[in-house]
Amino acid sequence: AQSVTQLGSHVSVSEGALVLLRCNYSSSVPPYLFWYVQYPNQGLQLLLKYTSAATLVKGINGFEAEFKKSETSFHLTKPSAHMSDAAEYFCAGGYQKVTFGIGTKLQVIP
Amino acid sequence: GAVVSQHPSWVICKSGTSVKIECRSLDFQATTMFWYRQFPKQSLMLMATSNEGSKATYEQGVEKDKFLINHASLTLSTLTVTSAHPEDSSFYICSATILGTSGRGGETQYFGPGTRLLVL
C-alpha cells in the first residue's frame, strides 16, 4: 500500500522568502501525486498534479513541485511567499484511491 | 468549472438525531464521489467511495449502518449520519471526479467546501 509523508506539520517563512514544503511517498511504483491547499473552514483546492508526463509540475498561484523518483519525493516550492499563501497544504498520492498526508500549516510572517 | 457544493455548511444537532449532508457537482457529472472526515489539525480520512446507482464502498472501520450514503444521480450524493453522537462531531468533506475521465486512477478530485457537524 502506498503512503504519503509530509515532513513538518508547521512551516514559517518570511514574506518574500522561498517556500519549501516536503512530501515523500512510499510505493514501489510511483503513484499519481497531488498537492492541495486548504484555507480555514473550506474544502481543498488542487494546486497541482503529477501524472508522469513531466517531472517538474507547475501549478496555480506560482507553486510548483518536482517529482524525484530517486528520492521518492514530491516537494512543493514557491520562490517568493505571499501573505495570502498562509494555509494548510496537503500532499496526496495513489491510484484509484488517494491517501492524504497529515498536512503542513504554512505561516507567512510579514 | 468543476464546482462541488455541500449543504448545509454547518449543522448543530442533538445527540440521537440523524443529519443528512448533500454533495452536489454543479457543472459536471461525477463518476465517483468520495466522503472524507477531518478532525481538527488532522488529515482527511476517507470514509467511503460511492458511484451512482451502486452501493458505496466503505473504508475499514467505518460503520455503514451509521453513515448511510446514497448516490442517487450523477450530480448528487448524500451522507446521513444516523443517531449522531458527540464523537461524530467533525468536518465532513465530499469530493467528486469528472465523468469520462480514465478510470485508471489519478483523476483529479474536486472538493466541496465541507460541512461542520456539531452534536450536542
Contacts between the chains, C-beta under 8 A, distances in Angstrom:
chain1	res1	chain2	res2	distance
A	31	B	105	7.9
A	31	B	106	7.9
A	32	B	105	6.1
A	32	B	106	3.4
A	34	B	108	7.5
A	36	B	111	7.6
A	41	B	114	7.0
A	41	B	116	7.1
A	42	B	113	5.4
A	42	B	114	6.6
A	43	B	4	7.4
A	43	B	6	7.6
A	43	B	93	5.4
A	43	B	95	7.7
A	43	B	111	3.7
A	43	B	112	5.1
A	43	B	113	4.6
A	43	B	114	5.0
A	44	B	44	7.5
A	44	B	93	7.2
A	44	B	95	7.6
A	44	B	111	4.3
A	45	B	111	7.1
A	46	B	108	5.7
A	46	B	109	7.7
A	46	B	110	7.5
A	49	B	106	7.6
A	49	B	108	6.0
A	51	B	106	5.4
A	90	B	43	6.5
A	90	B	44	7.2
A	94	B	105	7.2
A	95	B	104	7.7
A	95	B	105	3.4
A	95	B	106	6.7
A	96	B	104	8.0
A	96	B	105	4.7
A	97	B	46	6.9
A	97	B	49	7.3
A	98	B	46	7.8
A	98	B	109	6.8
A	99	B	46	8.0
A	100	B	43	4.6
A	100	B	44	4.7
A	101	B	43	6.2
A	102	B	42	6.8
A	102	B	43	4.7
A	103	B	42	7.6
A	103	B	43	5.4
